[in-house]
């Protein structure tokens, strides 16, 4: 398990995710999110993990989506393709997960990390 180089927005979210990182897994980042539902998103070299407050109907759940299950990653357009977006949508077959990051730079960073893992040979 490698976590020491991970970037994060909030130390308490990082501390919550570290115990769930597997021995052969590298944690890249933990991003704080805003809006109803998701509290934070973690990106590792094997999966996307998110703490979702709405996923289980009033219960909180830590959800993991392996990268081989992700079929698309979308940046939500906020007024033009070259404008910074703060929302990403991840599709896994028929399911769709939306994450609103605290700023466009964080969303772009998450997008880059996710796509780097998805496109890895």
Order of alpha helices (4+ residues) and beta strands (2+ residues): beta-alpha-beta-beta-beta-beta-beta-beta-beta-alpha
